[in-house]
Amino acid sequence: MSVSSTTSGTSAWEITAPWIKSSYSGPTGGNCVEVAFLAGGDVAVRNSRHPDGPALIFTRAEWDAFLGGARDGEFGPPG
């Protein structure tokens, strides 16, 4: 999976789409990941502890491939 080269490193504050926090994130603002679904179909990902920091932008196909791999357990620790 690659990150879209045209928008990689976009500042998260530039994204006007609503951010959605993972339900797995802690209530105290610990390690939180947020996503935003952009108008063109791309998906932005940011660290909510740094909301003005960089966002990674993925195409919808890249995002779907990542989610499929996560569901299938492909990203577990090596063992």
C-alpha positions as CSV (number, residue, x, y, z in Angstrom):
1,M,0.0,0.0,0.0
2,S,1.3,3.4,-0.8
3,V,0.3,6.8,0.4
4,S,-1.1,9.1,-2.3
5,S,1.9,11.1,-3.5
6,T,-0.1,14.2,-4.4
7,T,-1.4,14.8,-0.9
8,S,1.0,13.0,1.4
9,G,2.1,15.3,4.3
10,T,-1.0,17.5,4.1
11,S,-1.5,19.5,7.3
12,A,-4.5,18.0,9.1
13,W,-5.8,21.5,9.9
14,E,-6.3,22.1,6.1
15,I,-8.9,19.2,6.0
16,T,-12.4,20.5,6.4
17,A,-14.1,17.1,6.4
18,P,-15.3,15.9,9.9
19,W,-12.8,13.7,11.8
20,I,-13.9,10.4,13.3
21,K,-12.1,9.1,16.3
22,S,-11.6,5.3,16.7
23,S,-13.8,3.7,19.3
24,Y,-10.6,1.9,20.4
25,S,-9.1,5.2,21.5
26,G,-9.0,5.8,25.2
27,P,-11.3,8.3,26.8
28,T,-8.3,10.4,28.2
29,G,-6.9,11.2,24.8
30,G,-4.1,8.7,24.8
31,N,-3.1,7.0,21.5
32,C,-5.9,8.1,19.2
33,V,-6.3,7.7,15.5
34,E,-8.8,9.7,13.5
35,V,-10.0,9.4,9.9
36,A,-11.8,11.8,7.6
37,F,-13.6,10.8,4.4
38,L,-12.7,13.4,1.8
39,A,-15.1,14.7,-0.9
40,G,-13.0,13.1,-3.7
41,G,-13.2,9.6,-2.1
42,D,-9.7,9.7,-0.4
43,V,-9.3,8.9,3.3
44,A,-7.2,11.1,5.6
45,V,-5.6,9.7,8.8
46,R,-4.2,11.7,11.7
47,N,-3.0,11.4,15.3
48,S,-5.6,13.2,17.3
49,R,-3.0,14.2,19.9
50,H,-1.5,16.4,17.1
51,P,-4.6,17.7,15.3
52,D,-2.6,20.4,13.4
53,G,0.1,17.9,12.5
54,P,0.4,16.0,9.2
55,A,-2.3,13.8,7.8
56,L,-1.7,10.7,5.6
57,I,-4.0,10.6,2.6
58,F,-5.0,7.2,1.1
59,T,-7.0,6.4,-1.9
60,R,-10.2,4.6,-1.2
61,A,-8.7,1.4,-2.7
62,E,-5.7,1.7,-0.5
63,W,-7.9,2.2,2.6
64,D,-10.1,-0.7,1.7
65,A,-7.0,-2.9,1.3
66,F,-5.7,-1.8,4.7
67,L,-9.0,-2.5,6.4
68,G,-9.2,-6.0,4.7
69,G,-5.7,-6.8,5.9
70,A,-6.5,-5.6,9.5
71,R,-9.7,-7.7,9.6
72,D,-7.7,-10.8,8.4
73,G,-5.1,-10.4,11.1
74,E,-2.2,-9.5,8.7
75,F,-0.9,-6.8,11.0
76,G,-0.3,-8.7,14.1
77,P,3.1,-8.7,15.8
78,P,5.7,-11.0,14.3
79,G,5.9,-14.3,16.0
